[in-house]
């Protein structure tokens, strides 16, 4: 009989020069919950590992991929910081990873690739919720010495799901309980929303597409990726919580009502706010559709979250841009590059920041001009004094 085994790694604490993260332990707990549930992931073995050092992490990975049969399913999940070197090779951080010595204190993605290729299990799922996780493909391709990546992975039924591309950071708000990609990955299973074709089963492709679309709604510049071909796409990850006809019918009715209510909320949501008039309209619609107050609040918060996140990011960038001009003016090439990197990390387009950047720069120039004018006047006054 085939087995379903999973290793879930979360790293929130690091060595010198690498900031801590709050979400990884919560990510692991959330993924563990849906994978262990017999009505969802129905995994036989789920092993959580929090804040391991290099030997502990490598041993856990090797142990997980060993002693598996051809028909088994193995899943590896990692949440934490990802680092790439100059050759775009990915390293997964551990609790001892230090910024200046990250190669010696982290686990290279090539180690996971080696364990995966030596594993007998035909069905393998690797989920990387970390910065630059798309670089996992780069390392695999290099190791394969030019072999076609899609063909090599798909031939063995492997699928790699990444929260970002090879050049992107992954997003976690400071007060967020879960990382953005993991949040929607878990949501897709727990609610059954990732069961796109409605067959009661959630496959790797469906789950990734659901999580990717939700991430792109919240943060358009972040681009989760999937690396596989048909065999990997069709790995069954979970059952969808759909059972008897009455439950199915009630879910359809609930979804219809929720979708209608969401459309009304989206119609009246403006710049992250809902006016007093719109609030009364929503109250009436909520009663008509028999939406609970709790569910109403959830839908409103879900709809407004991207707007609020967008506005928060603009305010943060505006504050940092202004403070940077106070530190140095005109801006050096280094600071301009750092500001551009920050803008990209926050998912902001140039049109989002152009107006206030122009205003702040104009004010700074006026202050500079005023200072020079006053300095020039004082110099002239001194020169006019006798004996000067």
C-alpha positions in Angstrom: 0.0 0.0 0.0 1.4 3.4 -1.0 2.3 6.0 1.7 1.9 9.8 1.8 4.7 11.5 3.8 5.6 15.1 4.3 8.4 17.1 5.8 7.5 20.7 6.8 10.4 23.1 7.6 10.0 26.6 9.0 12.9 28.9 9.9 12.1 32.1 11.7 15.4 32.8 13.6 18.7 33.4 12.0 22.3 34.3 12.6 24.0 37.7 12.2 22.8 40.0 9.6 19.6 38.2 8.6 16.2 39.6 10.0 13.9 37.2 11.8 10.5 36.2 10.4 7.3 35.6 12.3 5.3 33.6 9.8 7.3 30.3 9.2 6.3 28.4 12.3 2.6 29.4 11.7 3.0 28.4 8.0 4.2 24.9 9.1 1.3 24.5 11.6 -1.3 25.6 9.0 0.1 23.2 6.3 0.4 20.4 8.9 -3.3 20.8 9.8 -4.7 20.4 6.3 -2.2 17.7 5.3 -3.0 15.5 8.3 -6.8 15.9 8.1 -8.2 12.6 6.8 -10.9 14.5 4.9 -8.3 16.8 3.2 -4.6 15.8 2.7 -4.9 12.4 4.4 -1.1 12.1 4.7 0.2 9.2 6.7 3.2 10.9 8.1 3.7 14.7 8.6 6.9 15.8 10.3 7.3 19.5 11.4 10.8 20.9 11.9 11.2 24.4 13.3 14.5 26.4 13.3 16.9 23.6 12.5 20.7 24.0 12.1 22.3 22.7 8.9 23.0 19.1 10.0 19.4 18.7 11.5 17.8 20.1 8.3 19.9 18.0 5.9 19.3 14.8 8.0 15.5 15.5 8.1 15.5 15.9 4.3 17.5 12.8 3.6 15.5 10.7 6.0 12.2 11.9 4.4 13.4 11.0 0.9 14.9 7.6 1.8 13.2 4.2 2.0 10.2 5.1 -0.1 8.6 2.9 -2.7 7.7 3.7 -6.3 4.0 4.5 -5.6 4.6 6.6 -2.5 4.1 10.4 -2.4 6.7 12.6 -0.7 6.1 16.3 0.0 8.8 18.8 1.2 7.6 22.3 2.4 10.0 25.1 3.3 9.2 28.5 4.7 11.9 31.0 5.5 14.5 33.2 3.8 16.0 32.2 0.5 19.4 33.5 -0.7 20.9 33.4 -4.1 24.6 33.7 -5.1 26.1 35.4 -8.1 25.4 32.3 -10.2 21.7 32.4 -9.2 22.0 29.2 -7.1 19.5 29.0 -4.3 20.3 28.5 -0.6 17.7 27.7 2.1 18.5 29.4 5.4 18.8 27.7 8.8 18.8 29.1 12.3 22.6 29.6 12.1 22.7 31.2 8.7 24.8 34.4 8.8 24.7 37.0 6.0 28.5 37.1 5.4 28.9 33.3 5.5 25.6 32.0 4.1 27.1 29.3 2.0 28.7 27.6 5.0 25.6 28.0 7.2 22.7 27.2 4.9 21.4 24.3 2.9 22.0 24.5 -0.9 19.0 23.7 -3.1 21.3 21.3 -4.9 21.2 19.0 -1.8 17.4 18.7 -2.1 17.8 18.1 -5.8 20.2 15.2 -5.1 17.9 13.7 -2.5 15.0 14.0 -4.9 16.8 12.3 -7.8 17.9 9.4 -5.6 14.4 8.9 -4.2 12.4 5.9 -5.6 9.0 7.7 -5.1 7.5 8.7 -8.5 5.4 11.4 -7.0 7.4 14.2 -5.4 6.1 17.7 -4.4 8.5 20.5 -3.3 7.0 23.7 -2.0 9.3 26.7 -1.4 7.8 29.8 0.2 10.9 31.9 0.3 12.5 34.8 -1.6 14.1 33.9 -5.0 12.5 30.4 -4.7 12.2 30.3 -8.5 16.0 30.0 -8.6 15.5 26.4 -7.6 14.9 25.7 -11.3 18.2 27.4 -12.2 20.1 25.1 -10.0 18.3 22.0 -11.2 18.9 23.0 -14.9 22.6 23.6 -14.2 23.0 20.2 -12.5 21.3 18.5 -15.4 24.0 19.8 -17.7 21.7 21.3 -20.3 18.9 18.7 -20.2 15.4 20.1 -20.6 14.1 20.9 -17.1 10.5 20.2 -17.9 11.2 16.8 -19.4 13.6 15.8 -16.5 11.2 16.7 -13.8 8.0 15.5 -15.4 9.5 12.1 -16.3 9.7 11.3 -12.6 6.4 12.9 -11.6 8.1 15.8 -9.7 6.5 19.2 -9.2 8.0 22.2 -7.7 5.8 25.0 -6.4 7.5 28.3 -5.6 6.1 31.5 -4.1 8.1 33.8 -6.3 10.3 33.9 -9.4 14.1 33.5 -9.4 14.6 37.3 -9.0 11.8 38.2 -6.6 11.2 38.5 -2.9 8.2 36.8 -1.3 5.9 38.9 0.7 5.0 38.8 4.4 3.5 41.7 6.2 5.0 42.4 9.6 1.8 41.6 11.4 0.7 38.7 9.1 0.1 35.3 10.7 1.0 33.4 7.5 3.2 34.1 4.5 1.1 35.2 1.5 1.6 32.2 -0.7 1.1 29.7 2.1 -2.0 31.5 3.3 -3.8 31.0 0.0 -2.3 27.5 -0.5 -3.8 26.4 2.8 -7.1 28.3 2.1 -7.5 26.5 -1.3 -7.5 23.1 0.5 -9.4 24.1 3.7 -12.3 25.7 1.8 -12.2 23.4 -1.2 -11.9 26.6 -3.4 -8.9 25.1 -5.3 -11.1 22.3 -6.6 -11.5 24.1 -9.9 -13.2 21.4 -11.8 -15.5 20.4 -8.9 -14.5 16.7 -8.9 -13.9 16.6 -5.2 -10.1 16.3 -5.6 -7.4 19.0 -5.6 -4.4 18.4 -7.8 -1.0 20.2 -7.7 -1.8 22.3 -10.7 -5.2 23.4 -9.3 -3.9 24.3 -5.9 -1.0 26.3 -7.3 -3.2 28.2 -9.8 -5.6 29.1 -7.0 -2.8 30.3 -4.7 -1.1 32.1 -7.6 -4.2 34.0 -8.6 -4.9 35.1 -5.0 -1.3 36.2 -4.5 -1.4 38.3 -7.7 -4.6 40.0 -6.6 -3.0 41.0 -3.3 0.5 41.7 -4.7 0.6 42.0 -8.5 4.3 42.0 -8.9 4.8 38.7 -7.1 4.7 35.8 -9.5 4.5 32.3 -8.0 5.8 29.6 -10.4 5.2 25.9 -11.0 7.9 23.7 -12.5 6.7 20.4 -13.9 4.9 18.8 -16.8 1.6 16.8 -17.1 2.6 14.0 -14.6 3.6 16.4 -11.9 0.7 18.7 -12.5 -1.7 15.8 -11.9 -0.3 14.7 -8.5 -3.3 14.5 -6.1 -2.5 16.6 -3.1 -5.8 16.7 -1.2 -9.5 15.9 -1.2 -11.9 18.8 -1.4 -14.4 19.1 1.5 -17.4 18.0 -0.6 -19.6 15.1 0.5 -23.3 14.4 0.4 -25.8 16.1 -1.9 -27.3 18.3 0.8 -23.9 19.6 1.8 -23.0 20.2 -1.9 -26.2 22.1 -2.5 -25.8 24.2 0.6 -22.2 25.0 -0.5 -23.5 26.1 -3.9 -26.1 28.4 -2.3 -23.6 29.8 0.1 -21.0 30.4 -2.7 -23.7 32.1 -4.8 -24.8 34.4 -1.9 -21.2 35.1 -1.0 -20.2 35.9 -4.6 -23.2 38.3 -5.0 -22.3 40.0 -1.7 -18.7 40.2 -2.7 -19.7 41.9 -6.0 -21.7 44.5 -4.1 -18.7 45.1 -1.7 -16.4 45.5 -4.7 -18.8 47.9 -6.3 -18.8 50.2 -3.3 -15.2 49.8 -2.2 -13.2 52.9 -3.0 -9.5 53.5 -2.2 -9.6 51.0 0.7 -12.7 52.6 2.3 -16.5 52.1 2.3 -18.6 55.2 2.7 -21.4 55.6 5.2 -24.0 55.3 2.4 -22.3 52.2 1.1 -22.3 50.7 4.6 -26.1 51.0 4.8 -26.4 49.4 1.3 -24.3 46.5 2.4 -26.3 46.0 5.5 -29.5 45.7 3.5 -27.8 43.3 1.0 -26.4 41.3 3.9 -29.9 40.7 5.3 -31.3 39.9 1.8 -28.7 37.3 1.2 -28.6 36.0 4.8 -24.9 36.6 5.2 -23.8 36.5 8.8 -22.1 39.6 10.3 -18.9 37.6 10.8 -18.8 36.4 7.2 -19.7 39.9 6.0 -16.7 41.3 7.9 -14.5 38.6 6.4 -15.6 39.4 2.8 -15.2 43.1 3.3 -11.7 42.7 4.7 -10.8 40.3 1.9 -12.0 42.8 -0.7 -10.3 45.8 0.9 -7.0 44.0 1.8 -5.3 44.6 -1.5 -6.4 48.3 -1.5 -5.2 48.8 2.1 -2.0 47.0 1.4 -1.4 49.1 -1.7 -2.0 52.3 0.3 0.2 51.2 3.2 3.0 50.4 0.8 2.7 53.9 -0.9 2.8 55.6 2.5 5.8 53.6 3.6 7.7 54.3 0.4 6.8 58.0 0.6 8.2 58.2 4.1 11.4 56.4 3.3 11.9 58.4 0.1 11.5 61.7 2.0 13.9 60.6 4.8 16.5 59.5 2.3 16.5 62.9 0.7 17.1 64.4 4.1 20.1 62.2 4.5 21.7 62.9 1.1 20.9 65.3 -1.8 21.3 64.9 -4.6 20.8 61.1 -4.4 23.8 58.9 -5.3 23.5 56.0 -7.7 23.6 53.6 -4.8 20.7 55.2 -3.0 18.7 55.4 -6.3 19.2 51.7 -6.8 18.2 50.9 -3.2 15.0 53.1 -3.6 14.2 51.3 -6.8 14.7 47.9 -5.1 12.4 49.0 -2.3 9.8 50.1 -4.8 9.9 46.7 -6.5 9.7 44.9 -3.2 6.6 46.8 -2.3 5.0 46.0 -5.6 4.7 49.6 -6.7 4.7 50.9 -10.3 6.4 54.2 -11.2 3.0 55.8 -11.8 2.0 55.0 -8.1 4.9 57.1 -6.7 5.7 59.6 -9.5 3.5 62.4 -8.3 4.6 62.6 -4.7 8.3 62.0 -5.7 8.0 65.0 -7.9 6.5 67.1 -5.1 9.1 66.0 -2.5 12.0 66.7 -4.9 10.5 70.1 -5.8 10.3 71.1 -2.1 13.8 69.8 -1.6 15.1 71.9 -4.5 13.3 75.0 -3.2 14.8 74.6 0.2 18.2 74.1 -1.4 17.7 77.3 -3.6 16.5 79.3 -0.6 19.6 78.2 1.5 21.9 79.2 -1.3 20.2 82.5 -1.8 20.5 83.3 1.9 24.1 82.2 2.0 24.9 84.4 -1.0 23.1 87.4 0.6 25.1 87.0 3.8 28.3 86.8 1.8 27.5 90.0 0.0 26.6 91.8 3.2 30.0 90.7 4.7 31.9 91.9 1.7 30.2 95.4 1.9 31.4 95.8 5.5 34.5 98.1 6.0 37.7 96.2 6.4 36.4 93.0 4.9 
